[in-house]
């Protein structure tokens, strides 16, 4: 299963980052099963120190 790491909701938006929104909507439109994990604590898990990034099994893909 794909796990999307992103900032989370703010200011009546699903995410304040357009890059996070882009990946979120692409995954929804593609109909792929995924889980969304929110929070700034995920920056430490990111390979480049940025959000969003996805984890698919053992594979981590940074940047959008």
FIDREN-168743 format. One record per atom (N, C-alpha, C, CB): atom name; residue number from 1; x, y, z. Coordinates in pm, 1 decimal. Last residue first. Glycine has a CB too. Layout:
<recs>
rec a: CA k: NUM u: X v: Y w: Z
...
</recs>
This chain:
<recs>
rec a: N k: 64 u: 767.1 v: 1592.0 w: -539.6
rec a: CA k: 64 u: 647.3 v: 1563.9 w: -619.0
rec a: C k: 64 u: 676.9 v: 1585.5 w: -765.1
rec a: CB k: 64 u: 529.1 v: 1651.9 w: -574.8
rec a: N k: 63 u: 993.3 v: 1426.5 w: -314.0
rec a: CA k: 63 u: 953.9 v: 1532.8 w: -405.8
rec a: C k: 63 u: 829.9 v: 1491.3 w: -485.4
rec a: CB k: 63 u: 1070.2 v: 1567.4 w: -501.2
rec a: N k: 62 u: 1082.0 v: 1077.0 w: -293.1
rec a: CA k: 62 u: 1075.7 v: 1213.3 w: -240.6
rec a: C k: 62 u: 1041.2 v: 1310.3 w: -351.3
rec a: CB k: 62 u: 1208.3 v: 1252.8 w: -174.8
rec a: N k: 61 u: 987.5 v: 760.1 w: -228.9
rec a: CA k: 61 u: 1000.4 v: 852.9 w: -339.1
rec a: C k: 61 u: 978.5 v: 993.7 w: -283.4
rec a: CB k: 61 u: 899.1 v: 819.6 w: -454.2
rec a: N k: 60 u: 1099.5 v: 452.9 w: -116.5
rec a: CA k: 60 u: 1061.8 v: 587.7 w: -75.0
rec a: C k: 60 u: 1089.3 v: 680.5 w: -191.4
rec a: CB k: 60 u: 1139.4 v: 633.0 w: 53.6
rec a: N k: 59 u: 1020.9 v: 112.7 w: -91.8
rec a: CA k: 59 u: 1062.8 v: 220.5 w: -179.6
rec a: C k: 59 u: 1010.3 v: 354.6 w: -130.4
rec a: CB k: 59 u: 1015.6 v: 194.5 w: -321.7
rec a: N k: 58 u: 909.1 v: -87.0 w: 52.7
rec a: CA k: 58 u: 1042.2 v: -44.2 w: 94.8
rec a: C k: 58 u: 1092.7 v: 75.3 w: 13.9
rec a: CB k: 58 u: 1140.1 v: -159.8 w: 82.4
rec a: N k: 57 u: 589.0 v: 21.4 w: 7.1
rec a: CA k: 57 u: 666.9 v: -91.7 w: 56.8
rec a: C k: 57 u: 799.1 v: -41.2 w: 111.4
rec a: CB k: 57 u: 690.3 v: -196.7 w: -54.6
rec a: N k: 56 u: 616.6 v: 324.6 w: -75.5
rec a: CA k: 56 u: 546.8 v: 209.9 w: -133.7
rec a: C k: 56 u: 627.3 v: 86.3 w: -99.8
rec a: CB k: 56 u: 528.1 v: 225.1 w: -289.1
rec a: N k: 55 u: 579.0 v: 641.4 w: 38.0
rec a: CA k: 55 u: 646.5 v: 514.8 w: 66.8
rec a: C k: 55 u: 557.8 v: 405.0 w: 9.8
rec a: CB k: 55 u: 672.3 v: 494.7 w: 222.5
rec a: N k: 54 u: 628.0 v: 978.9 w: -69.2
rec a: CA k: 54 u: 547.4 v: 857.8 w: -57.3
rec a: C k: 54 u: 638.2 v: 739.6 w: -27.1
rec a: CB k: 54 u: 465.6 v: 832.3 w: -186.4
rec a: N k: 53 u: 619.3 v: 1318.2 w: 40.0
rec a: CA k: 53 u: 690.9 v: 1203.3 w: -11.5
rec a: C k: 53 u: 602.4 v: 1082.2 w: 8.8
rec a: CB k: 53 u: 829.5 v: 1185.4 w: 57.9
rec a: N k: 52 u: 577.7 v: 1678.6 w: 10.7
rec a: CA k: 52 u: 533.8 v: 1541.9 w: 35.6
rec a: C k: 52 u: 638.6 v: 1439.1 w: -8.9
rec a: CB k: 52 u: 401.9 v: 1516.0 w: -36.1
rec a: N k: 51 u: 830.4 v: 1774.9 w: 241.0
rec a: CA k: 51 u: 704.8 v: 1706.2 w: 216.5
rec a: C k: 51 u: 648.1 v: 1758.0 w: 85.8
rec a: CB k: 51 u: 604.4 v: 1726.8 w: 333.8
rec a: N k: 50 u: 1181.9 v: 1723.2 w: 300.6
rec a: CA k: 50 u: 1068.8 v: 1799.2 w: 247.3
rec a: C k: 50 u: 945.8 v: 1710.8 w: 240.4
rec a: CB k: 50 u: 1101.5 v: 1856.5 w: 108.0
rec a: N k: 49 u: 1418.3 v: 1585.8 w: 343.4
rec a: CA k: 49 u: 1374.4 v: 1682.4 w: 443.8
rec a: C k: 49 u: 1260.1 v: 1770.2 w: 397.8
rec a: CB k: 49 u: 1488.6 v: 1768.5 w: 483.7
rec a: N k: 48 u: 1475.7 v: 1385.0 w: 170.7
rec a: CA k: 48 u: 1529.2 v: 1517.0 w: 137.5
rec a: C k: 48 u: 1487.3 v: 1624.9 w: 237.0
rec a: CB k: 48 u: 1485.0 v: 1556.6 w: -1.0
rec a: N k: 47 u: 1351.9 v: 1159.8 w: 286.2
rec a: CA k: 47 u: 1491.6 v: 1150.0 w: 241.4
rec a: C k: 47 u: 1554.0 v: 1284.9 w: 208.8
rec a: CB k: 47 u: 1500.1 v: 1061.4 w: 120.3
rec a: N k: 46 u: 1163.7 v: 1192.8 w: 584.5
rec a: CA k: 46 u: 1178.8 v: 1226.7 w: 443.6
rec a: C k: 46 u: 1324.7 v: 1218.1 w: 401.2
rec a: CB k: 46 u: 1124.0 v: 1366.6 w: 416.1
rec a: N k: 45 u: 1155.0 v: 1168.9 w: 853.2
rec a: CA k: 45 u: 1151.7 v: 1044.9 w: 775.1
rec a: C k: 45 u: 1179.4 v: 1069.8 w: 627.2
rec a: CB k: 45 u: 1016.6 v: 976.3 w: 791.1
rec a: N k: 44 u: 1142.9 v: 1428.0 w: 937.0
rec a: CA k: 44 u: 1262.1 v: 1350.1 w: 972.5
rec a: C k: 44 u: 1268.8 v: 1220.3 w: 893.7
rec a: CB k: 44 u: 1263.4 v: 1319.8 w: 1122.3
rec a: N k: 43 u: 888.7 v: 1506.3 w: 860.6
rec a: CA k: 43 u: 1004.3 v: 1563.0 w: 790.5
rec a: C k: 43 u: 1131.8 v: 1484.7 w: 819.8
rec a: CB k: 43 u: 1023.4 v: 1709.4 w: 829.6
rec a: N k: 42 u: 691.0 v: 1415.4 w: 1023.1
rec a: CA k: 42 u: 730.9 v: 1328.4 w: 913.2
rec a: C k: 42 u: 850.9 v: 1382.3 w: 835.8
rec a: CB k: 42 u: 614.9 v: 1308.7 w: 819.2
rec a: N k: 41 u: 615.1 v: 1609.7 w: 1195.6
rec a: CA k: 41 u: 712.2 v: 1512.3 w: 1244.6
rec a: C k: 41 u: 762.3 v: 1419.3 w: 1135.5
rec a: CB k: 41 u: 651.9 v: 1431.2 w: 1355.5
rec a: N k: 40 u: 406.7 v: 1746.6 w: 1084.4
rec a: CA k: 40 u: 541.4 v: 1795.6 w: 1056.8
rec a: C k: 40 u: 649.2 v: 1699.9 w: 1105.8
rec a: CB k: 40 u: 561.0 v: 1931.0 w: 1120.6
rec a: N k: 39 u: 138.0 v: 1553.8 w: 943.8
rec a: CA k: 39 u: 215.5 v: 1602.2 w: 1056.5
rec a: C k: 39 u: 355.9 v: 1643.8 w: 1017.3
rec a: CB k: 39 u: 222.0 v: 1497.3 w: 1162.6
rec a: N k: 38 u: -39.9 v: 1264.3 w: 819.7
rec a: CA k: 38 u: -16.0 v: 1407.4 w: 831.1
rec a: C k: 38 u: 72.2 v: 1439.4 w: 951.7
rec a: CB k: 38 u: -148.4 v: 1482.4 w: 841.3
rec a: N k: 37 u: -77.2 v: 1021.6 w: 577.8
rec a: CA k: 37 u: -25.9 v: 1047.1 w: 711.7
rec a: C k: 37 u: 11.4 v: 1194.3 w: 718.9
rec a: CB k: 37 u: 96.9 v: 955.0 w: 745.3
rec a: N k: 36 u: -300.0 v: 831.6 w: 394.6
rec a: CA k: 36 u: -242.0 v: 963.5 w: 409.8
rec a: C k: 36 u: -203.1 v: 984.8 w: 555.5
rec a: CB k: 36 u: -340.2 v: 1072.6 w: 362.5
rec a: N k: 35 u: -280.9 v: 547.2 w: 191.3
rec a: CA k: 35 u: -307.6 v: 600.1 w: 324.7
rec a: C k: 35 u: -236.4 v: 734.0 w: 334.7
rec a: CB k: 35 u: -260.2 v: 500.9 w: 437.9
rec a: N k: 34 u: -436.4 v: 410.7 w: -102.3
rec a: CA k: 34 u: -328.1 v: 477.1 w: -30.9
rec a: C k: 34 u: -377.2 v: 522.1 w: 105.3
rec a: CB k: 34 u: -274.0 v: 596.9 w: -111.4
rec a: N k: 33 u: -509.1 v: 254.2 w: -405.2
rec a: CA k: 33 u: -528.8 v: 251.3 w: -260.0
rec a: C k: 33 u: -408.6 v: 316.0 w: -191.7
rec a: CB k: 33 u: -549.2 v: 105.0 w: -209.2
rec a: N k: 32 u: -584.4 v: 455.7 w: -689.7
rec a: CA k: 32 u: -489.7 v: 370.6 w: -618.8
rec a: C k: 32 u: -520.4 v: 369.5 w: -469.0
rec a: CB k: 32 u: -345.5 v: 418.1 w: -643.6
rec a: N k: 31 u: -723.7 v: 614.2 w: -861.8
rec a: CA k: 31 u: -795.1 v: 505.8 w: -796.1
rec a: C k: 31 u: -703.3 v: 409.4 w: -723.4
rec a: CB k: 31 u: -876.4 v: 431.0 w: -896.2
rec a: N k: 30 u: -634.0 v: 839.8 w: -979.3
rec a: CA k: 30 u: -583.7 v: 713.8 w: -1033.9
rec a: C k: 30 u: -654.4 v: 593.3 w: -973.2
rec a: CB k: 30 u: -433.8 v: 702.7 w: -1010.4
rec a: N k: 29 u: -747.4 v: 1031.7 w: -813.5
rec a: CA k: 29 u: -795.2 v: 1018.6 w: -950.8
rec a: C k: 29 u: -751.3 v: 887.0 w: -1014.9
rec a: CB k: 29 u: -745.6 v: 1135.2 w: -1034.2
rec a: N k: 28 u: -592.4 v: 993.4 w: -578.7
rec a: CA k: 28 u: -737.5 v: 973.1 w: -576.7
rec a: C k: 28 u: -791.7 v: 950.1 w: -716.7
rec a: CB k: 28 u: -807.4 v: 1093.0 w: -512.8
rec a: N k: 27 u: -336.3 v: 1059.3 w: -672.0
rec a: CA k: 27 u: -361.0 v: 925.9 w: -618.3
rec a: C k: 27 u: -510.4 v: 894.6 w: -615.5
rec a: CB k: 27 u: -301.8 v: 913.4 w: -477.5
rec a: N k: 26 u: -382.6 v: 1326.6 w: -746.3
rec a: CA k: 26 u: -339.8 v: 1228.0 w: -846.1
rec a: C k: 26 u: -367.2 v: 1086.1 w: -797.0
rec a: CB k: 26 u: -189.9 v: 1244.9 w: -878.1
rec a: N k: 25 u: -444.8 v: 1443.1 w: -496.6
rec a: CA k: 25 u: -547.6 v: 1434.0 w: -600.2
rec a: C k: 25 u: -509.4 v: 1334.8 w: -709.5
rec a: CB k: 25 u: -572.5 v: 1571.0 w: -661.3
rec a: N k: 24 u: -194.3 v: 1415.5 w: -364.5
rec a: CA k: 24 u: -317.5 v: 1363.7 w: -305.3
rec a: C k: 24 u: -424.3 v: 1342.8 w: -411.6
rec a: CB k: 24 u: -369.0 v: 1458.8 w: -196.9
rec a: N k: 23 u: -24.7 v: 1558.9 w: -534.1
rec a: CA k: 23 u: -5.5 v: 1415.4 w: -517.1
rec a: C k: 23 u: -131.0 v: 1350.1 w: -460.3
rec a: CB k: 23 u: 114.3 v: 1388.0 w: -425.8
rec a: N k: 22 u: -139.1 v: 1818.8 w: -503.7
rec a: CA k: 22 u: -122.4 v: 1757.5 w: -635.0
rec a: C k: 22 u: -110.0 v: 1605.8 w: -622.3
rec a: CB k: 22 u: 1.1 v: 1815.3 w: -706.1
rec a: N k: 21 u: -117.3 v: 1869.5 w: -229.2
rec a: CA k: 21 u: -249.1 v: 1856.4 w: -290.4
rec a: C k: 21 u: -240.6 v: 1785.4 w: -425.2
rec a: CB k: 21 u: -313.5 v: 1993.9 w: -307.6
rec a: N k: 20 u: 159.7 v: 1893.4 w: -207.2
rec a: CA k: 20 u: 90.7 v: 1785.6 w: -136.6
rec a: C k: 20 u: -47.0 v: 1761.4 w: -196.7
rec a: CB k: 20 u: 78.2 v: 1818.2 w: 12.7
rec a: N k: 19 u: 192.8 v: 2122.3 w: -361.7
rec a: CA k: 19 u: 260.7 v: 1999.7 w: -401.0
rec a: C k: 19 u: 197.1 v: 1878.0 w: -334.1
rec a: CB k: 19 u: 409.4 v: 2007.7 w: -365.9
rec a: N k: 18 u: 57.2 v: 2322.9 w: -227.9
rec a: CA k: 18 u: 5.1 v: 2279.7 w: -358.4
rec a: C k: 18 u: 70.7 v: 2150.0 w: -405.4
rec a: CB k: 18 u: 27.0 v: 2389.4 w: -462.9
rec a: N k: 17 u: -7.0 v: 2304.8 w: 115.8
rec a: CA k: 17 u: 95.4 v: 2291.3 w: 13.2
rec a: C k: 17 u: 34.6 v: 2247.3 w: -119.9
rec a: CB k: 17 u: 202.4 v: 2191.7 w: 57.9
rec a: N k: 16 u: -213.0 v: 2290.1 w: 297.6
rec a: CA k: 16 u: -171.1 v: 2423.1 w: 251.4
rec a: C k: 16 u: -69.2 v: 2417.8 w: 137.9
rec a: CB k: 16 u: -113.1 v: 2501.3 w: 366.8
rec a: N k: 15 u: -480.9 v: 2062.8 w: 247.0
rec a: CA k: 15 u: -338.2 v: 2078.6 w: 274.2
rec a: C k: 15 u: -295.8 v: 2216.3 w: 224.0
rec a: CB k: 15 u: -253.7 v: 1964.6 w: 206.1
rec a: N k: 14 u: -749.3 v: 2103.2 w: 236.5
rec a: CA k: 14 u: -703.2 v: 1969.9 w: 275.9
rec a: C k: 14 u: -555.0 v: 1970.8 w: 309.7
rec a: CB k: 14 u: -730.7 v: 1868.9 w: 164.6
rec a: N k: 13 u: -842.1 v: 2414.8 w: 392.2
rec a: CA k: 13 u: -790.2 v: 2338.1 w: 279.5
rec a: C k: 13 u: -751.0 v: 2199.0 w: 328.3
rec a: CB k: 13 u: -668.7 v: 2410.1 w: 213.6
rec a: N k: 12 u: -900.9 v: 2577.9 w: 605.8
rec a: CA k: 12 u: -1013.6 v: 2523.3 w: 528.6
rec a: C k: 12 u: -968.5 v: 2452.1 w: 400.7
rec a: CB k: 12 u: -1110.6 v: 2635.0 w: 493.0
rec a: N k: 11 u: -641.3 v: 2610.5 w: 723.5
rec a: CA k: 11 u: -712.6 v: 2720.3 w: 658.9
rec a: C k: 11 u: -821.9 v: 2671.7 w: 563.7
rec a: CB k: 11 u: -614.8 v: 2807.4 w: 583.5
rec a: N k: 10 u: -531.5 v: 2275.4 w: 682.5
rec a: CA k: 10 u: -510.5 v: 2408.4 w: 740.9
rec a: C k: 10 u: -589.1 v: 2509.4 w: 658.7
rec a: CB k: 10 u: -358.0 v: 2446.0 w: 745.3
rec a: N k: 9 u: -446.3 v: 1924.9 w: 703.4
rec a: CA k: 9 u: -540.3 v: 2033.7 w: 679.5
rec a: C k: 9 u: -503.8 v: 2163.0 w: 752.2
rec a: CB k: 9 u: -677.6 v: 1990.7 w: 720.6
rec a: N k: 8 u: -105.6 v: 1824.2 w: 618.8
rec a: CA k: 8 u: -235.9 v: 1807.8 w: 680.3
rec a: C k: 8 u: -321.2 v: 1931.2 w: 661.3
rec a: CB k: 8 u: -221.3 v: 1776.7 w: 827.5
rec a: N k: 7 u: 153.7 v: 1758.6 w: 501.6
rec a: CA k: 7 u: 137.4 v: 1848.7 w: 615.9
rec a: C k: 7 u: 6.2 v: 1827.8 w: 689.7
rec a: CB k: 7 u: 146.4 v: 1991.6 w: 570.1
rec a: N k: 6 u: 225.7 v: 1405.4 w: 429.0
rec a: CA k: 6 u: 196.4 v: 1543.5 w: 392.9
rec a: C k: 6 u: 175.7 v: 1626.6 w: 518.3
rec a: CB k: 6 u: 72.6 v: 1551.3 w: 302.0
rec a: N k: 5 u: 291.9 v: 1100.7 w: 282.1
rec a: CA k: 5 u: 325.1 v: 1184.7 w: 397.2
rec a: C k: 5 u: 308.9 v: 1329.9 w: 354.5
rec a: CB k: 5 u: 471.0 v: 1156.6 w: 449.7
rec a: N k: 4 u: 119.5 v: 824.3 w: 177.6
rec a: CA k: 4 u: 151.2 v: 962.9 w: 142.2
rec a: C k: 4 u: 175.0 v: 1041.7 w: 270.0
rec a: CB k: 4 u: 36.9 v: 1027.5 w: 57.7
rec a: N k: 3 u: 181.4 v: 497.6 w: 103.8
rec a: CA k: 3 u: 160.6 v: 589.4 w: 215.7
rec a: C k: 3 u: 208.7 v: 727.1 w: 172.2
rec a: CB k: 3 u: 235.8 v: 540.9 w: 345.3
rec a: N k: 2 u: 45.1 v: 226.0 w: -70.5
rec a: CA k: 2 u: 115.9 v: 353.1 w: -78.4
rec a: C k: 2 u: 81.2 v: 437.4 w: 43.5
rec a: CB k: 2 u: 80.5 v: 428.4 w: -209.4
rec a: N k: 1 u: 84.5 v: -118.3 w: 0.0
rec a: CA k: 1 u: 0.0 v: 0.0 w: 0.0
rec a: C k: 1 u: 88.9 v: 124.4 w: 0.0
rec a: CB k: 1 u: -96.0 v: -0.1 w: 122.5
</recs>
